[in-house]
């Protein structure tokens, strides 16, 4: 695992962060199944991991170019950098007292699977705890198996979903952990 410097973003970082390749691919997805009881109001929701016959490309669900307008409304945008250049970022909002919410997490393809996302998460946990947050949430597409695995590896538990959450009409999965 490589060492990365993680720091708050500066305005000078924004063009580089927006220019990162936000796409990814996967050969697994979480498939949603809804079951209605024929004699009653009960509905059962099940997610199961499904292996796809071939990898599919994922479109990043948020507009990377909106980062320039939105970053000042975020509680913090953390940047992972190698020796000189930003290679990834993570954005957090604080929608409620004692709660932090990770809305974006991107790492340049060349640096994926080298610990940059984990470094960003550890720094996000420290930042959120220092501000008195007791829980942190992470949202991701149901198709983003890499983000789902990262969340689970870092102690997050599945806690909900929302259909058509993103402008891409993808299902959002929500994971949370205590700080």
Buried (B, 14 or more C-beta within 10 A) or exposed (E): EEEBEBEEBEEEBBEBBBEBEBEBBBEBBBBBEEEEEEEEEEEEEEBEEEEEEEEEEBEBBBEBEEBEEBBEEBBBBBBBBBEEEBBBBBBBBBEEEEBBBBBBBBBBEEBBEBBBBBBBBEBBBEBBBEBEBEBBBBBBBBBBBBBBEBBEEBBBEBEEBEEEBBEEEBBBBBBBBEB
